[in-house]
Amino acid sequence: MNRAVIGATILLGGSAVAGLLWAGLDRSGPTKVSGERLERGRAIYAANCASCHGAKLEGQPDWKSRLPSGRLPAPPHDASGHTWHHPDGVLFRITKEGPAAVVGGGYQSDMPGFAGVLSDEDIHAVLDFIKSTWPEREQQYQAEMSRREREAGQ
């Protein structure tokens, strides 16, 4: 099976799971974050992420189609993308270690890990900023995914 088929299968499967999980959400909502932390995250995002993921979190054009290199363009981090489908631990690990650390199987991406560039606190601030831009529904869904991730890890 080629990578495009595998990627499409993962994307569609993830969307199906997202739909099923949405029906059973605990709608208590995401944790509120201070304005100072969001501004810090916004500045870090602008300096380290916006060049690929877009100043408005819009991602690169045609982000679901492979580039000539065989790699996927940077996805959007706004509500039109799939970032909100992932729990905090996955988002943190992708940012810190790079997508291949999570996807595995020799996956190749143009996104580097930021372990040597950003502190853990910086990464959390960026993720908080990104999450703050999503509509309430996506924030609630992602908060529930993160809650379930934490419970599974206990």
ABEGO torsion letter per residue (X at the ends): XBAAAAAAAAAAAAAAAAAAAAAABBAAEBBBBBAAAAAAAAAAAAAAAAAAAEAAGAEBBGAABBBAAGBBBBBBABAABAAAABBAAAAAAAAAAEAAAAAEGGBBBABBBAAAABBAAAAAAAAAAAAAABBAAAAAAAAAAAAAAAAAAX
